[in-house]
Amino acid sequence: MESKKPATLIVIQGPTAVGKTSVSIELAKKYNCDIISADSRQFYKEIPIGTAAPKFEEMDGVKHHFIGNISIENYYNVSMFEMEVLSLLKNYFKNNNIMIMVGGSGLYIDAVCKGIDRLPDIDLNLRESLKSLFENEGLKAIQEKLLNLDPEYYKQVDINNPKRILRALEVCLQTGKTYTSLRKGKPAKRPFKIIKIGLEMDRKQLNERIERRLYSMLEEEWLDEVKSVIKYRNVNALNTVGYKELFKYLDGDWDFQTAIEKIKVNTRRFAKRQITWFKRYDDIVWFSPKDTDNIVEFLDNSM
């Protein structure tokens, strides 16, 4: 530990399967620091295989936070994550000057770096879930949901405009706060330095890695994991790529090969959306996951 350096949060982000876990562990060993997971599905202890949570041996002695720390039976949102991470960092930085945060959930990363007392970007899975609710159950269903979650905004909004209703519902469900209360929020300032690293690779290579990881997860008995949580299928934690498709297989709607092909396609689409999300920001410096020497050089010069 180099005590002269300011408290610094190094953020490692990028699309699924790009290699964030291995890079973050290598950097954590280099800087003798802990790792915070900002993957919104790795929090849940029942689904480590399908979320590609790092195994104990893979962690290689590096302490990880927010992996398998809650149950899918428990309600959890990005606002709670923000508060818990800030509390952890406050204590951690008393005796350490570097922490690494790694993940592909841009909303959760933003919550820690900028706060969510503002209109946040929305988790992609939640957006799809609400869209499905509207398409399957109609306008009345989302109107009633908004009335329950934010009656004040319900009185103000054009109640026949589904786009505005869906936006308000996204914010309410993502943050655990009312849309009304967040409409005038401002980004928060943090008492620590933030350095953002993005990991990227050729799209063809990334797609190959996605496919290899899928088959590796299946070899680790992912299907048994899916069967063990099927009774919780309606919770938001399981409204995610992989579980949705395998549920359809277990329901008899698709054969196994169809489910696997759907997972490949939907994971590639999800990775594309993640890349689009991260590329909007000009404060992320991009590297290949194989280029750890240059990443270290950049970090050493930035801290």
JOVENFEN-V349567 format. One record per residue. SS is DSSP state (@ for helix, = for strand, . for the rest). OMEGA is omega in degrees with one decimal (999 if undefined). Layout:
# JOVENFEN-V349567
ss=<SS,SS>
omega=<OMEGA,OMEGA>
This chain:
# JOVENFEN-V349567
ss=<.,.,.,.,.,.,.,=,=,=,=,=,=,=,.,.,.,.,.,@,@,@,@,@,@,@,@,@,@,@,@,.,.,.,=,=,=,.,.,.,.,.,.,=,.,.,.,.,.,.,.,.,.,.,.,@,@,@,@,.,.,.,.,=,=,.,.,.,.,=,.,.,.,.,.,.,.,@,@,@,@,@,@,@,@,@,@,@,@,@,@,@,.,.,.,.,.,=,=,=,=,=,=,.,.,@,@,@,@,@,@,@,@,@,.,.,.,.,.,.,.,.,.,@,@,@,@,@,@,@,@,@,@,@,@,@,@,.,@,@,@,@,@,@,@,@,@,@,@,.,@,@,@,@,@,@,.,.,.,.,.,@,@,@,@,@,@,@,@,@,@,@,@,@,@,.,.,.,@,@,@,@,.,.,.,.,.,.,.,.,.,.,=,=,=,=,=,=,=,.,.,.,@,@,@,@,@,@,@,@,@,@,@,@,@,@,@,@,@,.,.,@,@,@,@,@,@,@,.,@,@,@,.,.,.,@,@,@,.,.,.,.,@,@,@,@,@,@,@,@,@,.,.,.,.,@,@,@,@,@,@,@,@,@,@,@,@,@,@,@,@,@,@,@,@,@,@,@,@,.,.,.,.,=,=,=,=,.,.,.,.,@,@,@,@,@,@,@,@,@,@,@,.>
omega=<178.7,-170.0,-178.4,-179.0,179.9,174.6,-173.2,172.3,176.3,-177.8,177.9,-175.1,-178.7,-176.5,177.9,175.2,-177.3,179.0,-177.0,-176.4,-176.5,178.6,-178.2,178.9,177.1,179.4,179.8,176.8,178.2,-175.5,177.5,-176.7,178.6,178.2,171.4,174.2,174.1,174.4,-170.9,176.2,179.6,176.1,-167.4,-171.1,-176.7,-171.2,-178.0,-176.9,-176.6,177.7,179.7,177.3,-179.7,177.6,-177.3,-178.9,179.2,179.2,172.8,175.8,-179.8,179.8,178.6,176.8,176.4,170.9,-179.7,-173.9,177.9,179.1,176.2,176.1,-177.2,175.3,179.5,179.1,-173.7,177.7,177.6,178.2,179.1,-177.4,-178.1,178.8,179.0,176.8,177.9,-177.8,179.9,179.5,-176.8,-175.9,173.8,-176.3,-178.7,-179.3,179.5,170.3,176.1,172.0,-174.2,176.4,178.2,179.7,-173.9,-179.7,-178.3,174.6,178.7,-178.3,-180.0,-174.7,-173.3,-176.4,179.2,174.1,-178.2,176.7,-172.8,163.9,-169.2,175.2,-173.8,-179.7,178.0,179.7,179.1,-179.9,179.2,177.1,178.4,177.6,179.8,-177.3,-175.4,-173.9,171.8,-175.3,-176.5,-177.6,-179.8,174.7,-179.3,179.1,178.0,178.4,-180.0,-174.0,-177.6,-177.4,179.3,179.5,178.3,-179.2,-174.9,-170.9,168.7,-170.1,177.9,178.8,-175.5,-179.6,-179.9,178.6,-178.9,178.5,179.7,179.0,177.7,-177.6,-179.8,-176.1,-178.3,-172.0,-174.4,179.1,178.2,176.0,-179.3,-174.6,-174.6,-171.6,-179.0,-177.6,177.7,176.9,-178.2,172.9,-177.5,-179.2,177.4,178.9,179.5,175.8,-175.4,176.9,174.2,177.6,-178.3,175.6,177.5,-175.0,178.8,179.4,178.6,178.8,176.9,177.8,177.2,-179.0,179.0,-179.5,178.3,-178.7,175.3,178.2,178.1,177.2,178.4,177.7,176.4,-177.5,176.6,177.2,179.6,178.5,-176.0,-178.2,-174.5,179.3,177.9,-168.9,-177.3,178.4,-174.7,-179.3,-178.0,174.5,-172.6,-177.7,179.3,-179.2,-179.4,-177.8,-179.8,172.6,178.9,175.8,-179.0,176.6,-177.6,179.9,179.8,168.7,-172.7,-177.4,176.5,179.2,-179.6,179.5,177.6,178.4,178.7,-177.6,-176.5,175.9,176.3,178.3,178.8,178.1,179.1,178.6,176.9,-180.0,178.4,178.5,-174.3,-177.1,177.6,-173.1,-178.7,179.7,176.7,176.6,-169.9,178.2,167.5,177.2,177.7,-171.0,-174.9,178.5,179.0,175.9,179.0,178.8,178.5,-178.9,179.7,-179.9,-175.5,-176.5,999>
